[in-house]
């Protein structure tokens, strides 16, 4: 069975049905087990729990099954996600050559807060969460530091209607 770009083994549908019938499962526990059963891993070899959470609702819908109600997000989790929109404005009026060397650098976990603060400050949607996996890059000048950022997310796989229109 195919969901998005992921091909699931034939027994995944039967496993989900058994899990829902047995009761006591949460959406998170279903996604975690599906991730382990399907050996769903990112390029670093870690389980892709965030991406795996999108599959059970789609698998259930294809079979006409109902998932348990989603649990409300804990207030502490929501608070820890919040990033203040406090990235300073950098108003540059110079030639590109005056920036010095410019690089596009992969954002690691240490710089994630800076990248999210930049997005919260300057993006029209603020620091809205990208669905699924994402990868962040920072555009940095040797002379002026961070100038901007790029985020590539899994949402780009859901653009068929837009691409057909274009």
N, C-alpha and C positions, 0 to 999 in steps of 0.2 A: 504494500500500500504506500502510495506516495503522498507526502504532505510537504508542500513548498519544494525545496530542493533535496529533501531527505527521503530516502527510500527505506521503509520499515519492513522488517521480516514479516512473513505471513502470520506468525503466531502472536504478533503484537496486539492485533485486534482482539483475539481470543483472551489474551492475558488481561487487557483492559476490562473486558466484559466481566471476567471472573473477579477482578479486583473490585469493581463497582458493586457487583452482586453480593460480595462478602461483607461490604460495609466497613465503616471505620477508617476509610481512606480520606486523606485530604488531597487537594489538588497538588500541593507541594510534594507530598509523599509519592503520589503517582508519577510526577515528573522526575523525581529523584530515582525512583526504581526504573522508569523507562530509560533514563540516561545510562544507568548501569547495565540494564539488559541489552541495550543496543550499542553499548560501548561508544557512546557519543562523547567525543573528546575534541578539544580545541588543538591548534597547532603545537601548543606547549605540552600536550598530553593530559591536561586537567579536564575533569568532567565539565560539560557545557550545561550546567543546571539552568541558567537563565534562558538559553535557547530551548531547552527541553520542556520548559513550562508552557510553551505555546502549542505543543503537540497534543497533549491529552484532550483539550477541548475540540480540536479538529478531528481527532480519531473518534471521539465519542459522537460528534455530530454526524460523521459519515455512517455510523452504525445506529443512529437514532437513540443513543443512550444519554442519560442525564448525569452530569458530574455533580459532586457535592457542592454546596454553596461555597463561594470564595470567602475565606476568613478576612475580616477587616485588617488592614495594615496597622501594625502597632504604632502608637504615637512616637515611641522612641525611634523606630526605624524611619519614619517620615522626618523627624527632627534631625536625624543624623545625615539624611540625604540633602537637607537644605544647605545651600551655599549662598553666602551673602553676595549680592551684586556689587562688589566693591573694587572691581578691577579698574585702575586709574585710566582715564582717557590719555592717549598719547597722540597729540596733534602735531604731525610732522609735515613740513613743507620743504621738501628737498628733492633733489634728483635721485634716481634709483642708485646711482653710483656712490652717492654720499652716505648710503646706509652701511657701507662696508659689506663684507661677505654676509650673504643671507642663506639660511639653511632651513630645510623642512626636517624636523626632528620628531621621532616617535615619542609620545608622552608616556612615561612610565608611571607607576603608582605614586611616586614621590611628587610628581608634577601635576597629578590629576586634579587637585584642588585649584591650582592656578588656572588650568584649562577650563574647568567648570565655572570659576568665577568670571573669567573672560566671557564665556558664553552667556552667563546670567546677566552680565552687564550690557552686552552689545547685541545679542541675538534677539530678533523680534519675539520669539517664543520663550525667551528667558532660558533657564536651564531645564527645559522640558526633557524628560527621559526619552532617549531613543529606544524603540522596541528592539528586543533581541540583542545580539552581540554588537560591539562597536569597536572601532580603533580610532585613536586620537593622535593628531600631529600638531605641533606648534611651529609656526613660521617665526624664526628669530633672526634678528640682525646682530652682528657682532658688536656694533656700536650702540644700538638702542634697546637691545633685549627683545622680549616677545612682542611681535607685531600683530599676530593673528593666529587663527587656528583652523584646522580642518577636522571634521568628524565624519567617518564613513560608517554607516550602520546597516543592520540587516534589513531595514525598511526598504532599501533599494530593490530588494527581491519582490516587493509588492507593488511595483509600478507598471504592471502590464497595461492597464487601461490608459495611463498617461502616455506611455511609450507608443501605443497604437494610435492615439490621438495625434501625437507629434509626427 
